[in-house]
Amino acid sequence: MMFSPHTFNIFLAVMAAIAVVVFIALFRVNAGYGKFYTPKWGPSLDNHVGWILMEAPVFVAMLLLWWFSDRRNDVVRLVFLVLFESHYFHRSFIFPLQLRGHSRMPLSIVLMGMVFNTLNALMQGGWIFYVSPVDRYPLSWLTSVPFLCGTAIFLAGMFINIQSDSIIRHLRKPGDTAHYLPRGGMFRYVTSANYFGEFLEWTGFAILTWSWAGAVFALWTFANLAPRAARIHDLYRREFPGQLDPRTKRMIPFLY
């Protein structure tokens, strides 16, 4: 067994505590990539390469955890794997190639992302393939309320995430360097619709697996993205005075 249940629960508790610290810290410090890139974060690399290096470890690690598990032929756990890896295949190998331009990403951000993503693979893969009771997910789980509701939420989140990234990517025509306010899709309700989609995905994954491991990842997603969404909201208010609907929220429609 990769973890004992007791050790795994301690691991989850530590990860949850770190998420709270990160949430507080990110309201004080801008993670220096994308709109908030700054050379102060040290050596950098092309953002296409940076995204691949940052996201691919979780895709590979999850596959390895599945392959070396004696539960790798379990149908329900295979469905979990396919859903999880569908996000990270897109995030690791499709999304980076769709990026326009060649902005920079700090190497420090890439390394921190690689570490977290590897730990997240241990959280999700550790629970699904090693720690959860062998009979935790019978075939009937695929028709259970948590699985059906969670999968619907996960797929809706994936759609929103991909659609929102596409809207952002097509704001500028080739050669244009101006800034524009994203519109359409879930941008009608929030200024960081792509972040909302990602948070929705992992909330759905927590529900469909009905696990504390999934819940901790959803917490991490919020802790990492909510402060950044607040910064982006403030930035748009400064850059586009009077153009942003006062009812538009930061990341979660009608709430935040």
N, C-alpha and C positions, 0 to 999 in steps of 0.2 A: 504494500500500500504506500502511495506517495506521501500522504499525510495521515496521521491519526485524526479522528474527528475533533479531539480536544485541541491539538496543535492547529488544525485548520480554523477552528473558531477563534483562536487567539490571533491568527493571521488576519482574518476578516475584521476583527475588532481594531487591530492596529491600522489596517488600511482605511477603515472608516474614520478613525481619529485623525489620521494624516489628511484625509479629504477635508475635514473641518478646518484644519490649519491652513491648507492650500486655499480654501474658499476665502478665509479672512485675509490672507496675504495678497491675493490677487486683486483685492479692492484697494490695495496700497501700491502695488507694483504692476505695471503693464508687462505681460509676456511679450517679448520683443520680436514678434513675427507678424507677417501680413500688414495690416494698416498701421501697426505700432512698431514696425521694425526700426531698430536703432543699432548702430555699430557698438554702442556701449556694452552689448551682450557678448562681445568678443568675436573670434573668427566665425565666418559664415560660409555657407555654400549655396549653390543654386537651389531654389525652392522645389523644383521638380525632383531633384535627387534627395533633398531633405525629407520630403513627404514619403518617398518610397522607403528610405532608411528608417524613418520613424514608425511607419505603420506595418511594414512587412513582418517584423519579428513576431507580432501577435498572431498573424496568419500562419506562419511556419510553426511556432510553438504549439498552437492549438492542434495542428495536424499531427505533430509528434506525440502530444499527450494522448490523442485519440488512437494513434497507431500502436503505441506500446501498452494500451489498456486491454485487459481481458474482456472488456465490455464493448469493444469496437464494432461488433456485429449487432448490437442492440438497436432495434429500429427507432425507438423514440429518441435515444441519445444521438443517433445519426441525423435525425431531423433537426435537433438542437444544433448540431455541428454545421449542417448546411445553412441554416439561418444565420448563425454567427459568422461563418466564413464568407457568406454572400456579401455582407457588409464590408468585411475587411479585404476581400478580393477587389471590390470596387475602390475602396479607400487606398489600397496599397499600389494597385497596378493600372487603374483606369483614371481615377481622379487626378493623380499627378500629371499624367500625359495630356489631360485636357486643359491644364492651367495655361493661361495666356501670359506672355511676357516672361521675363526671367528675373524676378525679384530675389532677394536674399533671405536666407533663414539662418539664424545663429546656430552654430554647432552645439552649443550648450542646450538649446531648446530641443534639438534633435535627440541628443543623448538622454535627456530627461524623459522625452517621449518614448524612447526605446525601452528604458528601464520600466516605466509605468506599464507599457503595453505587455511586456514580458510578465510582469507581476499579475496583470489582469488575466492573461492566459492561464496562469497558475490558479487564479481564483475560479474562473469559469470552467476550465478544463479539469482542474482538481476536483471541483464539486461534481461535475457531470460524470466524469469517467473513473473517479477513484473514491471519493469520500461518501457520496450519496449511497444510501442502502441499495443493494442489488435490485430489490423489488420496488424501489421508489417510483419508477416510471414504467408501469405495465403498458401494453399496447393500447389499452382503453384510455390512457392519458391523452391520446390524440383526439379524443372526442370529449374531453373534459372541459368545463367552463374556463378554468385558468388558461389552458392551452389555446382554446379557440379565441378568447378575448385578447390574450397576450399576443398571439400571432397577428391578429387584425391590427392591433396597435403598433406592433413592430413593423409590419409592412406599410402601414400608413406613414409612420415616421420615416422609413427609408424613402418612400416616394417624395415626401415633403423635403427631405434633406437633398436628394438628387435634383429635384425641380428647382429648389432655391439656389443651389450652387450654379445651376445652368443660368438662372436669371442674372445672378451676379456676374458670371463669366461673360455674358453678352451685353453688359451695360455699355461697353465701349466698342467702337468700331476700330479696325486695325489702324494703328498710328495715333489714335486718340489718347490723350493723357488726362483729360478732365475727369472730375469726380461726379457721380450721379447717384441719386437716391433710388434704391431698388424698389420696384413696384410689381404688383401682381402676385398671384399665389398667396401664400401665407404672409407675405410682406404687407398685405392689407391690414394685418392685425399686430404684427411685431416687426421690429427692425432687424432682428437676427433670426429669420425664419429657418435658415440652415441649422442653427443651433437647436431651435425648437424641434426640428425633425430628428436630430440625433438624440436629444434627450428622450423624445417619444419612443424611438427605437429601443433604447436600453431599459426604459420603463416597461415596455412590452416584453422584452426578453426576461426581465425579472419576474413578470407575471406568468409567462408561459412556462418557465422552469420552476416557478414558485419556490425560489431559493433565496437565502440570505446573500449568497455570492452575487447573484444578479442584482439584488437590492443595493449592495455596496457599490457595484459598478454604476448603477443609476445615480446614486449619491455622488460619486466621483464626477460623473458627466455634468451634473448640475454645478458642483463646486468649481469645476474647471471653466465652464462656459458662461455661467450666470454673471460673474464679475466682468468678463469680457463683453458680454452683451450690453451691460450697463454702460461701459465705456463707449461702445459703438453708438448706442442711443444718444449719449451726450454729444458725441462727435457730429452725428447727423443734425442735431438741433443747432449746433454752431455753424455747420457748413451750409445748411439749407433752412435758414430762418423763415418761419411761416409756412413752410411746405410740408412739414410733418404733422399729420393729424394728431391733435392732443390726446385722442383716445388710443393711439398706437402704443402698445406696450413694448418691453424690451425683448423678452424671449418666450413667455408663456401667454397666449391670448387671454385677455380680460383679467389676468392676475398679476403678472410681473413683466 
